[in-house]
Amino acid sequence: QVQVVESGGGLVQAGGSLRLSCVASGPTFSSYAMGWFRQAPGKEREFVAACSSRDGNTRHADSVKGRFTISRDNAKKTVYLQMNSLKPEDTAVYYCAAKLTSDPWVWQFENEYDYWGQGTQVTVSS
């Protein structure tokens, strides 16, 4: 069983930055594709960014492209989401997800992921 735990959320002013971290337990972190999703109040959960288990492939949603960057450190079993130039519309609960796979692909749909964290709140004030 893999446990996924997010951290790093908080309150920040518009234009500011935050870095979210996600630790996935288990011996085979390098075999997991990782993704970040978010859910704003009253809205459905949406894709934010994802990275492949190997080959360094990444994808970012158009709404965050150029502002957010996903990265991973396999030695620390951690994936990061660096969020810059934050906007009030980025306010949401951010979820980290893991998918066990040997493929070098990036996965952007919720039902493709096997394990989820509990989420971390990000609030951007105007």
FENDAMO-V614784 format. One record per residue. N is the residue number from 0. SS is DSSP state (H for helix, E for strand, - for the rest). D_LAST is the distance of its C-alpha to the last C-alpha in whole Angstrom. Layout:
BEGIN
N & SS & D_LAST
N & SS & D_LAST
END
This chain:
BEGIN
0 & - & 40
1 & - & 37
2 & - & 34
3 & E & 31
4 & E & 28
5 & E & 25
6 & E & 23
7 & - & 20
8 & - & 17
9 & E & 14
10 & E & 11
11 & E & 9
12 & E & 6
13 & - & 5
14 & - & 9
15 & - & 11
16 & - & 14
17 & E & 15
18 & E & 19
19 & E & 20
20 & E & 24
21 & E & 26
22 & E & 30
23 & E & 33
24 & - & 36
25 & - & 39
26 & - & 42
27 & - & 41
28 & H & 37
29 & H & 38
30 & H & 39
31 & E & 36
32 & E & 34
33 & E & 30
34 & E & 27
35 & E & 23
36 & E & 22
37 & E & 19
38 & E & 19
39 & - & 16
40 & - & 17
41 & - & 19
42 & - & 20
43 & - & 23
44 & - & 22
45 & E & 22
46 & E & 23
47 & E & 21
48 & E & 24
49 & E & 27
50 & E & 30
51 & - & 34
52 & - & 36
53 & - & 38
54 & - & 38
55 & - & 34
56 & - & 33
57 & E & 30
58 & E & 27
59 & E & 24
60 & - & 22
61 & - & 21
62 & - & 18
63 & - & 17
64 & - & 20
65 & - & 20
66 & - & 17
67 & E & 19
68 & E & 22
69 & E & 24
70 & E & 27
71 & E & 30
72 & E & 32
73 & H & 36
74 & H & 37
75 & H & 34
76 & - & 34
77 & E & 30
78 & E & 28
79 & E & 24
80 & E & 21
81 & E & 20
82 & E & 16
83 & - & 15
84 & - & 12
85 & - & 10
86 & - & 8
87 & H & 6
88 & H & 10
89 & H & 11
90 & - & 11
91 & E & 14
92 & E & 17
93 & E & 19
94 & E & 23
95 & E & 25
96 & E & 29
97 & E & 32
98 & E & 35
99 & E & 38
100 & - & 40
101 & - & 42
102 & - & 41
103 & - & 39
104 & - & 36
105 & - & 33
106 & - & 32
107 & - & 29
108 & - & 30
109 & H & 30
110 & H & 33
111 & H & 34
112 & - & 33
113 & - & 35
114 & E & 33
115 & E & 30
116 & - & 28
117 & - & 26
118 & - & 23
119 & E & 20
120 & E & 16
121 & E & 13
122 & E & 10
123 & E & 7
124 & E & 4
125 & - & 0
END
